[in-house]
């Protein structure tokens, strides 16, 4: 009795978006070139291309359209509204920092004794913060928080008032708080959009993929051809490779997690 090869079971739902899109792209590439037409009747004996697998043009198009959306989601780096707002707020807080530190530095030479004394005293406290506007965004945010805390201490607070810079620090605090808020909002929005959109697309693709596997396997059993056999063999090879890459990623993640535990580098006893 002739035995027909079946498609191996593998839960693609466990893959992350990148792995999923890669698997589906390669699966799509295994589908033979279309000769057109709707899904054939099972009695037909002269089938080639997608009809040999039971794939209609509509099914292939719907699968491809959703795959294109998922691929775009994986590859596209979104420039959100928050990004533009962040750029503006960051520029403003940089201006505040430069003005604040420069004014203190210049007033060390002030002919007004009270200003000169305050500036000289304040300069030593501000010196570590000169140039923080050149730091990476989150580092700058934390450094500004540190600057604002230090400037609330005495005699710094009094010296800031003497130099007329209290309002500048208030403006800097407002800008820095807004930058932090926008950063958190952008991160949350990107994460939510990526997860939600990916879920929706994959929920549409999952039954399409399952239907194509079932059709291909069924036609390979009921009406086998060299084309159906080659397709099933290729799909199984793809599943094996995807599974191996997935297991490798999970294994690496687990190993890295174990390394962080006490005694994590200890080798296993064989």
Secondary structure, 3 states (H helix, E strand, C coil): CCCCCCCCCCCHHHCCHHHHHHHHHHHHHHCCCCCCCCCCCCCCCCCCHHHHHCCCHHHHHHHHHHHHHHHHHHHCCCCCHHHHHHHHHHHHHHHHHHHHHHHHHHHHHCCCHHHHHHHHHHHHHHHHHCCHHHCCHHHHHHHHHHHHHHHCCCCHHHHHHHCCCHHHHHHHHHHHHHHHHHHHHHHHHHHHHHHHHHHHHHHHHHHHHHHHHHHHHHHHHHCCCHHHHHHHHHHHHHHHHHHHHHHHHHHHHHHHHHHCCCCCCCCCCC
